[in-house]
Amino acid sequence: MSKSFGDHRVLDGIDLDVRKGETLVILGGSGSGKSTLLRCLVGLERPDEGTVRVQGVDIFHADRRTLSRMRERIGMAFQGGALFGSMTVAENVELPLIEFTEMPAMTRRIVVRIKLGMVGLEDAMDHYPSQLSGGMVKRAALARALALDPEVLFFDEPSAGLDPVTAAGLDRLMMQLKRSFNVTTVVVTHELQSAFCIADRLALIHAGRFRIVDTPTAVRECDDPVVRGFLDRQPDEDEDSAAKFRRFLDDLE
């Protein structure tokens, strides 16, 4: 799959399979292409070349009915939560049930209570997003992603903006859900500690291409200079931040 914006090629002929029941973590620095990849995987961005198949469905060429059925089987937790501020936590979680099912209102309320209980937010059902902490917003977004009992879950930077203790708690919750329901999970993050904690496999993307897709142990032992630089938090040897800043100053002159 490839994707460009203007003259900038963000994804450069990448190929990836996600195995059923695994947690695949996509790592990469800023501008590496990982967020664009995630948007393509969930159908928010259309690739210029290649296809995306979710459980056998080509999401960019399927008819409307097929696509709707497929979307019922996936859940997405966005980086900032993407909760509707004018709706309570319970109403946010109930939204997919209203959109994709014909459940009666009483049944929907029961399902919402169960999902919020799974993430430890049953007591916050009537709260609004503005009344929640950052960690609670992430858990509420997870409850909404779980509303339809998805077979595939996508996470965009689940630990971003959280303190270490809260982030670790969210990691444990994600692992518990995977063990309990065997959900296939794709996580995009730049948080190394979280990535190595939750991943069955890691995929490191750099300049729009995968440098390695393998187990956490194999990634730790990899001697590829780009992989080592990312893991050791070293700047890109081609052009680090200081070099970019010097070039910027030269352009001003």
Backbone bond lengths (Angstrom), bond angles and torsions (degrees), N, CA, C in turn:
res aa  C-N    CA-C-N  psi(-1)  N-CA   C-N-CA  omega(-1)  CA-C   N-CA-C  phi
1 M - - - 1.454 - - 1.525 109.60 -
2 S 1.336 115.95 141.63 1.465 121.60 178.61 1.524 109.50 -132.92
3 K 1.339 115.04 150.00 1.461 120.77 177.75 1.515 109.12 -151.41
4 S 1.341 114.71 130.69 1.462 120.53 178.19 1.513 109.85 -126.59
5 F 1.326 114.70 152.23 1.456 122.02 170.59 1.530 106.33 -121.75
6 G 1.333 115.48 106.39 1.459 118.58 -173.07 1.515 109.36 65.15
7 D 1.322 116.04 -128.64 1.466 121.10 179.54 1.528 112.61 -88.57
8 H 1.327 116.37 -2.78 1.474 119.84 -176.18 1.529 110.15 -93.62
9 R 1.321 116.01 115.88 1.471 121.70 179.47 1.526 108.26 -87.63
10 V 1.321 116.61 107.25 1.469 121.53 -174.71 1.522 111.24 -84.55
11 L 1.336 116.94 -44.40 1.465 122.00 175.98 1.514 107.50 -116.62
12 D 1.332 116.11 126.65 1.458 120.28 -168.49 1.526 111.29 -119.54
13 G 1.352 115.90 74.35 1.454 120.17 175.50 1.516 114.47 68.43
14 I 1.330 116.92 45.15 1.467 119.65 -177.96 1.520 111.17 -86.27
15 D 1.335 115.46 156.01 1.460 122.16 -179.81 1.524 107.51 -139.58
16 L 1.336 116.61 134.17 1.469 119.66 -175.03 1.519 110.21 -155.67
17 D 1.331 116.07 136.36 1.463 122.35 170.85 1.529 108.22 -115.20
18 V 1.316 115.96 136.93 1.462 121.50 175.05 1.517 107.20 -108.81
19 R 1.325 116.80 125.47 1.462 121.47 -174.46 1.523 110.97 -85.28
20 K 1.304 115.44 145.14 1.457 120.77 -179.11 1.527 110.93 -59.95
21 G 1.325 115.92 130.91 1.457 121.54 175.73 1.518 115.61 84.14
22 E 1.336 117.99 -3.78 1.463 119.82 -178.20 1.526 111.18 -92.94
23 T 1.328 114.76 162.24 1.457 121.62 167.99 1.514 107.35 -106.54
24 L 1.323 115.77 111.53 1.461 121.98 178.74 1.523 107.81 -104.23
25 V 1.314 116.50 123.18 1.458 121.76 179.32 1.520 109.34 -106.52
26 I 1.334 115.72 125.04 1.464 121.74 178.07 1.519 108.15 -99.12
27 L 1.326 115.48 115.52 1.464 122.94 -179.03 1.520 110.40 -103.28
28 G 1.313 115.13 156.00 1.456 119.36 175.51 1.508 110.80 168.66
29 G 1.307 116.44 154.29 1.453 121.09 177.75 1.514 111.17 -79.49
30 S 1.321 115.70 178.96 1.458 120.79 177.67 1.524 109.78 -62.16
31 G 1.329 116.39 133.19 1.460 120.49 179.22 1.510 115.10 80.81
32 S 1.340 117.37 5.94 1.463 120.16 -177.67 1.518 112.36 -77.53
33 G 1.331 117.84 -20.79 1.460 121.40 -179.31 1.509 114.61 111.11
34 K 1.345 117.87 0.38 1.462 119.13 -174.24 1.529 112.82 -68.72
35 S 1.320 117.98 -37.59 1.466 119.63 179.65 1.529 110.90 -70.42
36 T 1.339 117.36 -37.73 1.465 121.13 175.55 1.520 110.26 -63.92
37 L 1.324 116.69 -40.09 1.457 120.92 177.51 1.522 110.29 -59.94
38 L 1.333 117.00 -46.02 1.463 119.97 -179.52 1.526 111.25 -62.44
39 R 1.322 116.68 -42.16 1.469 119.38 179.29 1.533 111.23 -63.35
40 C 1.335 116.62 -34.74 1.466 119.20 175.74 1.532 110.90 -68.93
41 L 1.309 116.90 -38.60 1.461 120.31 -177.78 1.518 112.32 -64.44
42 V 1.328 116.98 -33.87 1.470 119.75 -178.39 1.519 112.25 -97.63
43 G 1.329 117.19 3.05 1.450 120.61 174.11 1.506 116.07 87.55
44 L 1.331 117.63 12.13 1.459 120.46 178.92 1.528 112.26 -85.47
45 E 1.321 116.25 -17.75 1.471 121.98 179.33 1.513 107.89 -134.44
46 R 1.325 116.45 133.73 1.463 120.32 -178.25 1.525 109.90 -94.60
47 P 1.330 118.69 125.19 1.467 120.07 178.48 1.523 111.21 -68.80
48 D 1.325 116.72 154.13 1.466 121.35 176.16 1.520 110.98 -75.45
49 E 1.334 115.59 -33.46 1.469 121.28 -179.87 1.521 108.16 -139.70
50 G 1.340 115.51 150.07 1.455 119.52 176.09 1.520 112.95 92.65
51 T 1.325 115.20 179.47 1.456 121.39 -177.02 1.517 110.76 -133.10
52 V 1.329 114.91 160.37 1.461 122.38 172.79 1.518 106.64 -124.30
53 R 1.320 116.72 121.71 1.459 121.28 178.76 1.526 109.02 -116.35
54 V 1.302 115.86 124.70 1.464 122.09 175.67 1.518 106.87 -113.54
55 Q 1.341 116.02 112.21 1.467 122.40 -176.55 1.532 110.92 53.12
56 G 1.317 114.64 41.92 1.452 120.75 175.92 1.512 115.90 86.34
57 V 1.329 117.57 -7.53 1.463 121.43 -178.32 1.522 110.10 -94.28
58 D 1.326 117.34 121.74 1.460 122.17 173.73 1.528 107.01 -74.52
59 I 1.318 117.12 104.44 1.463 120.30 -167.69 1.527 113.36 -71.41
60 F 1.325 118.07 -13.52 1.464 119.85 179.91 1.524 113.15 -101.54
61 H 1.326 116.54 -2.78 1.457 119.67 179.41 1.522 112.67 -129.92
62 A 1.314 117.57 3.38 1.463 120.76 -179.96 1.524 110.53 -77.45
63 D 1.345 115.29 152.86 1.457 118.16 174.87 1.529 109.76 -72.94
64 R 1.306 116.02 166.78 1.450 121.89 -172.13 1.533 112.76 -58.88
65 R 1.319 115.85 -42.54 1.460 120.02 -177.94 1.527 111.59 -66.20
66 T 1.338 116.45 -44.22 1.465 120.74 178.31 1.523 110.88 -62.44
67 L 1.327 115.98 -42.84 1.455 121.01 -179.86 1.524 110.81 -63.60
68 S 1.311 117.44 -40.12 1.460 121.22 179.14 1.521 110.98 -63.00
69 R 1.344 116.78 -42.93 1.470 120.26 178.53 1.521 110.88 -64.79
70 M 1.335 116.50 -39.26 1.456 119.74 179.17 1.522 111.04 -64.31
71 R 1.335 117.16 -41.39 1.459 120.85 -177.56 1.529 112.38 -65.67
72 E 1.310 116.67 -24.13 1.457 119.99 175.81 1.519 111.33 -67.09
73 R 1.330 116.59 -21.22 1.466 120.55 -175.62 1.524 112.97 -97.45
74 I 1.341 117.05 2.27 1.462 119.48 177.90 1.529 110.16 -123.97
75 G 1.327 115.32 152.43 1.454 121.61 175.84 1.514 109.56 -128.26
76 M 1.333 116.65 149.87 1.463 121.32 -177.42 1.519 109.54 -134.76
77 A 1.324 116.08 126.12 1.461 122.02 174.70 1.525 107.54 -111.10
78 F 1.335 116.60 110.90 1.461 121.57 -175.96 1.525 111.13 -78.91
79 Q 1.342 114.88 160.97 1.456 120.96 -174.65 1.525 112.91 -56.03
80 G 1.315 117.65 -49.39 1.463 120.19 -178.40 1.515 113.49 -90.15
81 G 1.326 117.21 8.25 1.450 121.16 -178.49 1.518 112.72 92.65
82 A 1.346 116.28 -41.16 1.476 121.95 179.48 1.524 112.18 54.58
83 L 1.335 116.50 35.33 1.462 120.17 175.72 1.521 109.42 -79.55
84 F 1.317 116.34 149.49 1.455 120.71 177.56 1.526 108.56 -81.87
85 G 1.345 115.65 118.83 1.457 121.01 -173.71 1.513 114.64 -65.07
86 S 1.333 117.49 -24.52 1.461 120.74 -178.32 1.525 112.48 -87.42
87 M 1.332 116.75 -0.50 1.464 121.61 -179.22 1.513 110.31 -115.59
88 T 1.327 116.69 148.22 1.454 120.18 176.19 1.525 109.83 -69.42
89 V 1.334 115.68 168.99 1.458 120.41 177.09 1.527 110.12 -57.85
90 A 1.335 116.50 -45.02 1.466 120.25 -179.79 1.520 111.13 -61.74
91 E 1.316 117.28 -41.28 1.464 120.72 -179.60 1.524 111.12 -66.60
92 N 1.341 117.29 -36.21 1.462 120.76 176.35 1.525 111.31 -62.77
93 V 1.322 116.36 -43.23 1.464 120.63 -178.94 1.523 110.84 -70.20
94 E 1.321 116.41 -32.04 1.464 121.23 -178.06 1.526 112.67 -73.46
95 L 1.321 116.94 -21.22 1.463 120.98 -172.80 1.531 114.14 -54.42
96 P 1.350 119.97 -48.07 1.474 118.87 178.81 1.528 112.37 -62.41
97 L 1.318 117.47 -31.38 1.462 120.96 179.16 1.521 111.02 -67.59
98 I 1.337 115.92 -37.16 1.459 120.06 177.56 1.521 110.77 -69.29
99 E 1.345 115.40 -40.38 1.461 120.11 -174.67 1.523 113.10 -73.58
100 F 1.346 116.81 -38.70 1.462 119.60 -169.92 1.529 114.85 -110.61
101 T 1.337 118.80 -6.77 1.464 119.53 -178.51 1.523 110.37 -129.54
102 E 1.311 114.50 172.03 1.457 121.14 175.82 1.527 110.49 -114.67
103 M 1.321 116.00 28.96 1.460 120.60 179.55 1.523 110.98 -60.78
104 P 1.325 117.21 140.99 1.464 118.60 171.75 1.523 110.27 -67.17
105 A 1.326 115.93 156.89 1.468 121.66 -174.64 1.526 112.07 -55.84
106 M 1.330 117.56 -41.34 1.464 120.20 -177.95 1.526 110.89 -64.21
107 T 1.329 116.91 -40.59 1.465 120.09 178.39 1.519 110.60 -66.11
108 R 1.337 116.45 -40.61 1.472 119.71 177.69 1.521 110.89 -58.36
109 R 1.309 117.17 -42.57 1.471 120.14 -178.57 1.523 110.99 -64.14
110 I 1.320 116.42 -37.07 1.470 119.93 178.01 1.522 110.16 -65.15
111 V 1.344 116.28 -45.29 1.470 120.78 179.75 1.532 110.25 -61.67
112 V 1.334 116.61 -43.21 1.465 120.60 179.59 1.523 110.47 -60.51
113 R 1.316 117.29 -43.45 1.470 120.29 179.32 1.526 110.92 -62.67
114 I 1.331 116.07 -39.97 1.469 119.62 179.07 1.528 110.77 -63.87
115 K 1.337 116.81 -46.37 1.467 120.48 -177.47 1.524 111.16 -64.69
116 L 1.328 116.73 -41.07 1.464 119.09 178.62 1.527 110.98 -69.42
117 G 1.330 116.78 -32.66 1.457 119.33 175.00 1.508 112.26 -64.81
118 M 1.342 116.41 -34.50 1.468 120.51 179.05 1.518 112.02 -62.58
119 V 1.330 117.53 -31.17 1.473 120.71 -177.98 1.535 111.74 -105.26
120 G 1.335 116.29 10.63 1.463 120.27 175.48 1.514 115.00 75.21
121 L 1.339 117.13 30.00 1.468 120.07 -177.45 1.530 112.94 -123.70
122 E 1.319 117.31 21.26 1.460 119.51 -177.77 1.528 111.43 -59.81
123 D 1.326 117.17 -32.77 1.469 120.44 -178.97 1.527 112.55 -77.99
124 A 1.338 117.71 -6.79 1.469 120.79 -178.18 1.529 112.02 -108.70
125 M 1.311 117.19 18.66 1.464 121.03 -175.60 1.525 112.80 -55.91
126 D 1.334 116.15 -39.68 1.462 120.47 -174.11 1.527 112.95 -95.15
127 H 1.340 116.46 5.64 1.453 120.19 177.49 1.531 109.87 -79.27
128 Y 1.327 115.18 156.68 1.456 121.62 172.72 1.533 108.49 -97.89
129 P 1.329 118.19 155.41 1.465 120.40 -178.59 1.534 114.07 -51.57
130 S 1.323 117.11 -35.73 1.463 120.26 -179.43 1.522 112.60 -65.66
131 Q 1.320 117.20 -15.74 1.463 121.62 -179.60 1.524 112.48 -94.31
132 L 1.322 116.80 1.53 1.460 121.55 -176.04 1.519 111.68 -103.32
133 S 1.324 115.37 152.44 1.463 120.66 171.41 1.518 108.82 -76.23
134 G 1.345 116.34 169.96 1.457 120.32 179.49 1.515 112.63 -58.89
135 G 1.329 116.34 -41.91 1.458 119.96 179.52 1.514 112.43 -66.65
136 M 1.327 116.37 -37.16 1.464 120.58 178.70 1.528 111.17 -67.33
137 V 1.337 116.53 -37.44 1.464 119.92 176.54 1.526 110.18 -61.41
138 K 1.342 117.07 -42.88 1.463 120.79 179.29 1.526 110.70 -61.86
139 R 1.343 116.38 -41.06 1.465 119.88 -179.13 1.524 111.21 -70.80
140 A 1.328 116.91 -36.06 1.465 119.85 176.50 1.528 110.43 -64.08
141 A 1.335 116.33 -40.66 1.466 120.62 177.44 1.529 110.71 -63.92
142 L 1.328 116.77 -36.62 1.456 120.94 177.08 1.530 110.47 -66.09
143 A 1.336 116.60 -41.93 1.470 120.10 178.26 1.524 110.56 -60.54
144 R 1.335 116.82 -41.15 1.461 119.61 177.78 1.528 110.98 -65.06
145 A 1.340 117.09 -39.97 1.461 120.85 178.58 1.529 111.43 -64.05
146 L 1.343 116.84 -26.49 1.454 122.00 -178.78 1.526 112.97 -89.68
147 A 1.320 117.61 -4.29 1.460 121.69 -170.83 1.518 113.31 -54.65
148 L 1.324 117.72 -38.74 1.469 121.89 -175.72 1.526 113.06 -97.76
149 D 1.348 116.73 16.69 1.472 121.42 -177.47 1.522 111.17 52.47
150 P 1.335 117.78 59.07 1.474 120.87 -174.01 1.525 112.33 -68.03
151 E 1.316 115.08 154.54 1.458 121.70 174.09 1.525 111.05 -91.02
152 V 1.340 116.63 -20.25 1.467 122.10 179.22 1.522 108.62 -132.20
153 L 1.338 116.09 131.96 1.463 121.85 178.57 1.521 109.87 -119.49
154 F 1.332 116.60 135.66 1.458 122.46 175.45 1.527 108.79 -115.11
155 F 1.330 116.18 134.53 1.459 122.03 177.89 1.518 109.79 -124.02
156 D 1.314 116.95 132.21 1.459 122.31 175.36 1.517 108.94 -108.54
157 E 1.335 116.94 107.73 1.462 123.45 178.03 1.534 111.70 47.65
158 P 1.334 118.55 62.04 1.462 120.56 -175.91 1.525 114.47 -63.36
159 S 1.345 118.01 -26.54 1.461 120.54 -177.50 1.524 113.73 -97.57
160 A 1.328 116.83 -1.31 1.471 119.90 -176.00 1.520 111.12 -61.32
161 G 1.329 115.74 130.72 1.455 121.37 176.19 1.510 115.24 80.34
162 L 1.329 117.96 3.06 1.461 120.66 -178.77 1.526 110.72 -100.66
163 D 1.323 116.23 149.37 1.465 119.74 174.72 1.525 108.55 -71.24
164 P 1.339 118.33 160.42 1.472 121.08 -174.08 1.519 114.25 -56.66
165 V 1.330 117.86 -39.11 1.467 120.83 -178.11 1.531 110.58 -67.26
166 T 1.335 116.41 -45.88 1.464 120.57 179.35 1.523 110.70 -65.36
167 A 1.336 116.92 -40.54 1.466 120.97 179.00 1.528 110.73 -62.19
168 A 1.328 116.56 -42.31 1.467 120.48 179.07 1.525 110.61 -64.02
169 G 1.332 116.89 -37.82 1.455 120.40 177.42 1.509 112.07 -64.39
170 L 1.340 116.90 -38.35 1.458 120.87 177.70 1.523 110.76 -67.77
171 D 1.326 116.86 -38.24 1.469 120.42 176.32 1.527 110.63 -59.89
172 R 1.343 116.03 -45.28 1.474 119.75 179.59 1.528 111.00 -61.97
173 L 1.328 115.99 -40.48 1.457 120.08 179.09 1.526 111.13 -62.36
174 M 1.325 117.28 -43.84 1.466 121.06 179.03 1.523 111.04 -61.73
175 M 1.342 117.27 -40.41 1.461 120.24 -179.94 1.527 111.19 -68.88
176 Q 1.342 116.61 -37.42 1.463 120.12 177.98 1.526 110.88 -63.65
177 L 1.317 116.55 -42.95 1.463 120.51 179.76 1.527 111.11 -63.62
178 K 1.325 115.56 -39.88 1.464 119.03 179.41 1.528 110.84 -64.60
179 R 1.339 116.43 -43.83 1.467 119.56 179.74 1.531 111.29 -64.72
180 S 1.320 116.05 -38.03 1.464 120.07 -175.66 1.520 113.07 -75.01
181 F 1.344 117.01 -35.71 1.462 120.00 -171.14 1.529 114.15 -121.31
182 N 1.343 117.27 -0.42 1.466 121.94 179.07 1.530 111.72 52.92
183 V 1.325 115.92 43.19 1.460 121.41 -179.51 1.530 109.30 -79.60
184 T 1.323 116.39 135.75 1.466 121.00 171.75 1.525 107.85 -75.95
185 T 1.334 116.38 128.63 1.458 119.95 -172.17 1.523 110.96 -128.29
186 V 1.330 115.63 132.17 1.466 122.02 174.82 1.524 107.20 -118.94
187 V 1.317 115.61 122.53 1.466 121.47 -175.98 1.519 109.63 -121.92
188 V 1.319 116.65 127.24 1.459 121.92 172.52 1.521 108.27 -102.07
189 T 1.321 116.95 125.19 1.458 120.04 -178.47 1.522 110.31 -157.62
190 H 1.337 115.71 163.82 1.460 120.27 169.95 1.530 109.68 -117.96
191 E 1.350 116.13 4.70 1.464 121.90 -178.82 1.525 109.61 -83.97
192 L 1.322 116.93 106.48 1.457 120.80 -174.02 1.522 112.77 -65.49
193 Q 1.337 117.08 -43.41 1.466 119.52 -177.30 1.520 111.07 -61.15
194 S 1.318 116.35 -44.07 1.455 120.92 178.08 1.525 110.73 -65.19
195 A 1.330 116.96 -43.50 1.463 121.38 -177.44 1.523 111.83 -58.76
196 F 1.334 116.68 -48.48 1.456 120.11 -177.64 1.522 111.83 -71.75
197 C 1.320 116.60 -20.52 1.462 121.20 179.31 1.524 111.29 -75.33
198 I 1.327 117.51 -41.75 1.468 120.47 -169.78 1.528 114.30 -102.36
199 A 1.325 118.35 -16.51 1.473 120.74 -167.84 1.523 113.73 -80.71
200 D 1.337 115.29 140.43 1.459 121.64 163.31 1.531 108.55 -86.47
201 R 1.349 115.18 -38.81 1.464 121.40 173.35 1.522 108.73 -137.23
202 L 1.327 114.57 152.47 1.457 122.36 177.03 1.518 109.19 -118.65
203 A 1.330 115.89 140.15 1.466 121.08 175.43 1.524 107.53 -124.41
204 L 1.323 117.08 114.66 1.462 121.22 179.97 1.520 109.05 -96.97
205 I 1.322 116.20 119.33 1.463 121.54 179.77 1.518 109.06 -104.53
206 H 1.330 115.22 134.98 1.465 121.54 -178.19 1.526 107.63 -143.15
207 A 1.330 116.09 125.34 1.466 121.48 179.60 1.527 111.72 52.76
208 G 1.329 116.12 39.38 1.454 120.76 174.83 1.508 116.19 80.80
209 R 1.353 117.26 5.93 1.460 120.63 179.05 1.527 109.51 -132.88
210 F 1.339 116.19 153.50 1.460 120.14 176.62 1.527 109.37 -81.46
211 R 1.321 115.76 128.58 1.466 120.66 174.77 1.525 110.64 -88.63
212 I 1.354 116.60 -30.81 1.460 120.42 177.11 1.520 108.38 -159.17
213 V 1.327 115.81 142.48 1.464 122.96 171.54 1.524 105.53 -133.76
214 D 1.343 116.24 106.04 1.465 118.44 -173.03 1.526 109.67 -164.13
215 T 1.323 115.64 -176.71 1.460 121.70 -179.88 1.533 109.91 -69.10
216 P 1.339 117.79 159.29 1.465 119.76 176.32 1.526 113.41 -54.38
217 T 1.326 116.76 -39.75 1.462 120.00 -179.94 1.525 110.93 -63.46
218 A 1.330 116.71 -45.75 1.465 120.70 -179.65 1.523 111.24 -64.64
219 V 1.326 117.19 -37.22 1.467 120.27 178.77 1.523 110.20 -66.60
220 R 1.323 117.30 -42.49 1.474 120.39 178.49 1.525 111.53 -60.13
221 E 1.328 116.57 -34.66 1.461 120.83 -175.29 1.527 112.55 -91.23
222 C 1.326 117.86 -3.41 1.462 121.46 -177.30 1.532 110.99 -66.80
223 D 1.336 116.04 137.61 1.470 119.59 -178.91 1.528 112.28 -104.44
224 D 1.338 117.22 9.23 1.469 119.81 174.62 1.526 108.60 -58.66
225 P 1.341 118.84 129.39 1.469 120.38 -175.47 1.527 113.64 -61.12
226 V 1.330 117.60 -34.18 1.466 119.74 178.24 1.522 110.56 -68.61
227 V 1.328 116.29 -42.32 1.467 120.73 178.23 1.514 110.18 -63.69
228 R 1.330 115.80 -45.67 1.463 119.85 -179.51 1.539 110.41 -63.91
229 G 1.324 116.73 -39.82 1.454 119.81 179.59 1.505 111.92 -63.39
230 F 1.343 117.23 -38.69 1.459 120.19 178.94 1.519 110.83 -69.11
231 L 1.323 117.13 -45.85 1.459 120.42 -178.46 1.523 111.87 -66.04
232 D 1.332 116.36 -35.73 1.466 120.68 -179.69 1.522 112.37 -89.57
233 R 1.350 115.23 3.77 1.463 122.30 177.83 1.530 111.93 59.06
234 Q 1.335 115.05 43.49 1.451 121.20 176.97 1.530 109.29 -98.36
235 P 1.339 118.26 144.39 1.464 119.95 178.60 1.516 111.65 -66.09
236 D 1.323 115.50 155.18 1.460 121.84 176.35 1.516 109.51 -58.74
237 E 1.341 116.38 125.51 1.461 120.35 -177.17 1.523 111.84 -65.16
238 D 1.351 116.73 -25.53 1.453 118.88 -178.49 1.518 111.48 -65.62
239 E 1.324 115.53 -41.28 1.456 118.63 -179.16 1.528 108.59 -165.04
240 D 1.340 117.68 98.39 1.453 119.58 -179.08 1.527 110.32 -80.53
241 S 1.337 116.03 -179.90 1.457 120.56 -175.17 1.523 112.26 -62.90
242 A 1.319 116.65 -37.59 1.459 119.86 -179.40 1.536 110.69 -64.75
243 A 1.349 115.97 -40.68 1.463 119.74 179.59 1.524 110.36 -64.85
244 K 1.337 116.79 -40.45 1.457 120.30 178.31 1.531 110.99 -62.40
245 F 1.349 115.68 -39.32 1.462 119.50 -179.12 1.527 110.52 -68.09
246 R 1.329 116.27 -38.66 1.469 119.42 178.49 1.527 110.05 -65.05
247 R 1.339 116.20 -40.18 1.462 119.23 178.38 1.514 111.24 -64.14
248 F 1.338 116.10 -37.93 1.459 121.14 177.49 1.514 110.81 -61.64
249 L 1.345 117.77 -42.58 1.453 121.42 179.28 1.519 111.01 -65.85
250 D 1.358 114.77 -39.06 1.463 118.23 178.28 1.521 111.15 -63.09
251 D 1.329 116.62 -38.47 1.457 119.93 178.94 1.524 111.33 -64.66
252 L 1.327 117.47 -35.57 1.456 121.27 179.00 1.517 111.15 -65.23
253 E 1.314 116.30 -36.72 1.477 120.57 -179.66 1.527 110.98 -70.95
